[in-house]
Amino acid sequence: MTHGAPASHLPWSVVAPFAVSGVIHLVRPGLFEPIIPAPLRPWARELVVASGAAELACAAGLVHPRTRRLAGRASAALLVAVWPANAQMSLDLARLARARRDQASVLALVASLARLPLQIPLIRAALRAH
């Protein structure tokens, strides 16, 4: 990088997942609509599209040295904001795993539960961006 902080302060652990997830949110919003918490489901499509656009904006902002610090704070806020949807997904997968009792459902639940605490280091990485 020629300007700003060295690449080590560029949180690729946030940029890459946000870029991939942002594209998927926009291309296949129906995949994410079921995890929107029930009180917000009337606006599920809009929320999914907005969160995908926000993920892409944060990823782009993190890459650019002049916007990295602000984008890091925005990324951390976005990770906190989507946490309820991820928690909802874990609850839904727990119900599904209980009902189906198959390996695929249990593995999906385990992955979903593992994802929840993994957001903490992502938030920290985003906040360290500069």
N, C-alpha and C positions, 0 to 999 in steps of 0.2 A: 504494500500500500504506500502511496506517495504522500498522502495527507492524513492527519489525524492519528489516532491510536494504532498501535501495531495490531496485526491480525489476531494475536492472542487475546485481545480484548473484544474481538468480534465473536459473539456467542453462536457459533455454528450449530450448537446443540439446540438452539431456539430457531435460528434462521431456516435450517433444512426442514424440520417438521412443520413449521408454519407455512413455508412455501408449498410443500406437498399437500398438506391438509387444506390450505386455502384454495388450491386448484380443485381438489376433490369436492369441497363444499359448494363451489360454483358449478361444477360439471354434473355432480350427482347429489343435489341437496336432499333428495328423498332418503338417502342413507342416514342422514343426521336428524331428520325431523322427529323420529320416534324418541330420541333421547332428550328432547326439549321438555323441561319440567311441565307437568300438567297445567298449572295456571297460565303458562305462557304459550301453550299449544295453539291457540287461535292465530298466533303470529309466527308459527314455526318456520314456514318457508322464508319469511322476511328475516327472521333472526339467524337462520342458517346462512343465508346469502350475505347478510351484514357481517357475521362473524368470519366468513370466508374472505370477504374483502378486507376486513380488519387484519386478518392473519397475513394476507399478502402485503398490505401496506406496512405492517410491522416488520416483516421479513426484508422488504426493500429498504426501509428506514434503517434497519440494523446494519445493512451492508454499506451504506453511505456514511463516511466519517462525520460529516457535519450534522447528521440527524440521528446518529447512533445512540447518544445518551437519551434523548427524548423517546426514540423508538423502543429503547430498552425499558423505560418506565411504562410506556403504552403496552408493550408486550407482557410485562408482569401483570398489569391491570387486566389485560385480556385473559391471561391464564387464570386469574382469580375469578373473573366474570363467568368463564365457561366451566368452572369447577362444578357448579350444581348440575349441569347437563351430564358431566362425566359421572357424578355420583348417581344421578337418575339412571344412567346406563347400567351401572353396577347393580342397582336395585332390580331393574328389569331383568338383567341376566341372572341374578340370583333366583328370581321367581321361575324363570325359564329352566334353569338347571335343576331346580327342585321338581318341576313338573316332568321334564324329559328324562332326567337321570342318565344322560348319555355323556360320553367323553368329550364330544365337541362343545356341548353346552357348559360343562364344567371348566374346560380350558378357556373358553371365552370369558367366563366369570373370573377366573384367576388372572387372566391378562388385564381385564378391566380393573380389578381391585389393585393390581400392581401399579397400574397407571396413576392412580390417585396420589399416592405419596411421591411418585416420580415428578409430579408437577412442582414440588417444592424446590428441587435443585434447578429446574428450568426457570422458575421465578427468580431464584438467586442469580443464575447466569444472566438473565435479562437485565436485572438491576445493576450488575457489574459492567454492563456494556458502556464503553466510552472510547 
